[in-house]
Amino acid sequence: MHAKVTWIENMHFRGTADSGHIVGLDVPAEEGETSKGFPPMQLIAMGVAGCTSMDVYSILKKRRMDIRDFNVQVEIDRRDEIPRVFTHLHFIYTVTGKNIQRKDVEFAVKLSEEKYCQGITMMRASGASISNEIVINEI
């Protein structure tokens, strides 16, 4: 894997990686200013949420679940001292569909969080705790 971050102006950078996609990075905007990208820690949060999302969705599809909508939110606690590392990540898995079985979603989440998701494994290795909740919307 290879990634590169290039300075553009002020605190605005452009990130690229092997995939060829481009993402803007910046600090949060002060009042009256404009931010031109994501703060890096938000990208890390999205990366971890994306990692577990792809695992869980894939497992549910293999179980032939009739999923109509799916999302994962992550609420993060950070240390007050610098460096402000993540100390706790709480994932909220929301699955919408027909005949969604809670046991199947719990199984998929457990596999992701304990075996497959590299992002969650890295967060645990850094000392962060992980928790989750599952919301099922039956249609």
Secondary structure, DSSP 8 states (H G I E B T S, - for coil): --EEEEEEETTEEEEEETT--EEEE-----TT----SB-HHHHHHHHHHHHHHHHHHHHHHHTT-EEEEEEEEEEEEE-SSSS--EEEEEEEEEEEEES--HHHHHHHHHHIIIII-HHHHHHHHTT-EEEEEEEEEE-
